[in-house]
Amino acid sequence: MEESNSICGDEEIEWQRNFKVTAIPGSYNSYSIDDKMKRDWSGNIYLLCFLGVLIISYIS
């Protein structure tokens, strides 16, 4: 991690994924890794605007 900071500078990078590591009960050295992606709503907003323009142009 320190090597990448020296190459990229001191800027922070926001990751799109969140990992949650939990131990599995009743097992030895076994872990469950849950991966959750952040939702990107910008594409959906552009799509809704485009559909709104199409609907308005169809009605007019």
C-alpha positions as CSV (number, residue, x, y, z in Angstrom):
1,M,0.0,0.0,0.0
2,E,2.9,2.4,0.7
3,E,4.4,1.7,-2.7
4,S,1.2,2.7,-4.5
5,N,1.0,5.9,-2.4
6,S,4.5,6.9,-3.4
7,I,3.7,6.3,-7.1
8,C,0.2,7.9,-7.1
9,G,0.9,10.7,-4.7
10,D,-1.0,11.5,-1.5
11,E,-4.5,11.5,-3.0
12,E,-7.1,9.1,-1.7
13,I,-8.9,6.8,-4.1
14,E,-12.6,6.0,-3.4
15,W,-13.3,2.4,-4.0
16,Q,-16.5,1.1,-5.6
17,R,-16.6,-2.0,-3.4
18,N,-16.9,-2.7,0.3
19,F,-15.6,-5.9,1.7
20,K,-16.9,-7.4,5.0
21,V,-14.8,-10.3,6.4
22,T,-16.5,-12.4,9.1
23,A,-15.4,-15.6,10.8
24,I,-17.6,-18.6,10.1
25,P,-18.8,-20.0,13.5
26,G,-17.8,-23.6,14.2
27,S,-14.9,-23.6,11.8
28,Y,-11.1,-23.1,12.2
29,N,-9.5,-20.3,10.1
30,S,-12.5,-20.1,7.7
31,Y,-13.9,-16.7,6.8
32,S,-16.8,-15.4,4.8
33,I,-16.1,-12.4,2.5
34,D,-19.2,-10.4,1.6
35,D,-18.7,-8.0,-1.4
36,K,-21.1,-5.1,-1.8
37,M,-20.8,-2.7,-4.7
38,K,-21.8,0.9,-4.5
39,R,-24.6,1.8,-6.8
40,D,-23.9,4.3,-9.5
41,W,-27.1,6.3,-10.0
42,S,-25.8,8.8,-12.6
43,G,-26.5,6.5,-15.5
44,N,-30.1,6.0,-14.3
45,I,-30.6,9.8,-13.9
46,Y,-29.4,10.4,-17.5
47,L,-31.7,7.6,-18.8
48,L,-34.7,9.1,-17.0
49,C,-33.9,12.6,-18.4
50,F,-33.6,11.1,-21.9
51,L,-36.9,9.2,-21.6
52,G,-38.6,12.4,-20.3
53,V,-37.4,14.3,-23.4
54,L,-38.7,11.5,-25.6
55,I,-42.1,11.4,-23.9
56,I,-42.4,15.2,-24.1
57,S,-41.5,15.2,-27.8
58,Y,-44.0,12.4,-28.5
59,I,-46.8,14.3,-26.7
60,S,-46.1,17.6,-28.5
